[in-house]
Amino acid sequence: MNKPFKESDVTPEQVFFCSRRKLLKLLGISSAALSLPVTANAGIADWFGGSSSEPPLASPPRPIDFTSPAMWQAKLTLTPEQKVTGYNNFYEFGMDKADPAANARQFKTSPWNITIDGEVEHPMTLDMDDIFKKFPMEQRIYRMRCVEAWSMVVPWIGFSLASLLKMAAPTSNARYVAFQTLYDPQQMPGQQDGLNSAGLQYPYVEGLRLDEAMNPLTLMTTGVYGKTLPPQNGAPLRLIVPWKYGFKGIKSIVKISLTREQPPSTWNLMAPDEYGFYANVNPHVDHPRWSQATERFIGPGGLFDVTRQPTLMFNGYGEQVASMYKGMDLRRYF
């Protein structure tokens, strides 16, 4: 006997009345996936991983030497590699989830320099060879929570941001850390004026408080799944702050500046009532247009096989980070 529908089974009003693009985003599905012809002979993994007819990568991922410290090997179900590399927000390469993997294939990540300046005693410029020589790489299995209420579990590879900042030696005036993405509209079509820009100001910028940047969890990331980052995931160097929403994880970083004042951040500039500077994962503070109480975990199943689960405060990392926000009103400083 069929069970009667409950009120919770009803399609939300905002989904029923939204546009196609908004509908796809609410469902967490890229328009590229749904536009495949019904006769296409492709498995679910192909939808996330691209097709063999695509041009070769200009900077293909290569294996990385890394260790796997036990303290960072969380016993969590991993999101498959094809989904981590095929389902992305990187508006510099397009607004749909499949766009970055398709449009970043000719993105060149070598040579690449990273400048560290501002309130430091030792300003410096490093290339990626310097990064790999100076900082031992570790694999860290982290939860990743998008502000759009979907989540993954990802085996990132990288090194503690604190170790890089200590090398630059912050001065007593340093209170914040500002980050900047490469600005290259020729390689990053989404940075060009027009519909592709998503209305954002480029280059993409982000920031952390200095104590957040120095937290052992904060990772300068060079790889994923045993290899260097593919371009759609932020090659060659990106930030991972696992207790914050994913938009704080700025990609393709070229500049890190230590500052006295709170730096601007791209999404906060775009919509300050929707995207706060702190962006801590918090099930008790909803986005103005959707609830953050639960999330859709993208796991090992098929395209539509996602698990609805409760959102964890600080994405499950409260023991390591909650003390930094003691006494703060997290509804005001969201």
Secondary structure as GFF3:
##gff-version 3
##sequence-region A 1 334
A	DSSP	three_ten_helix	7	9	.	.	.	ID=ss1
A	DSSP	alpha_helix	13	16	.	.	.	ID=ss2
A	DSSP	alpha_helix	20	27	.	.	.	ID=ss3
A	DSSP	alpha_helix	31	34	.	.	.	ID=ss4
A	DSSP	alpha_helix	44	49	.	.	.	ID=ss5
A	DSSP	three_ten_helix	70	72	.	.	.	ID=ss6
A	DSSP	alpha_helix	81	86	.	.	.	ID=ss7
A	DSSP	three_ten_helix	91	93	.	.	.	ID=ss8
A	DSSP	alpha_helix	99	103	.	.	.	ID=ss9
A	DSSP	beta_strand	113	118	.	.	.	ID=ss10
A	DSSP	beta_strand	124	127	.	.	.	ID=ss11
A	DSSP	alpha_helix	128	134	.	.	.	ID=ss12
A	DSSP	beta_strand	138	145	.	.	.	ID=ss13
A	DSSP	beta_strand	150	160	.	.	.	ID=ss14
A	DSSP	alpha_helix	161	168	.	.	.	ID=ss15
A	DSSP	beta_strand	176	181	.	.	.	ID=ss16
A	DSSP	three_ten_helix	189	191	.	.	.	ID=ss17
A	DSSP	three_ten_helix	195	197	.	.	.	ID=ss18
A	DSSP	beta_strand	205	209	.	.	.	ID=ss19
A	DSSP	alpha_helix	210	214	.	.	.	ID=ss20
A	DSSP	beta_strand	219	224	.	.	.	ID=ss21
A	DSSP	beta_strand	227	228	.	.	.	ID=ss22
A	DSSP	three_ten_helix	231	233	.	.	.	ID=ss23
A	DSSP	beta_strand	238	240	.	.	.	ID=ss24
A	DSSP	three_ten_helix	246	248	.	.	.	ID=ss25
A	DSSP	beta_strand	253	259	.	.	.	ID=ss26
A	DSSP	alpha_helix	266	270	.	.	.	ID=ss27
A	DSSP	beta_strand	294	298	.	.	.	ID=ss28
A	DSSP	beta_strand	306	310	.	.	.	ID=ss29
A	DSSP	three_ten_helix	313	316	.	.	.	ID=ss30
A	DSSP	alpha_helix	318	321	.	.	.	ID=ss31
A	DSSP	three_ten_helix	322	325	.	.	.	ID=ss32
###
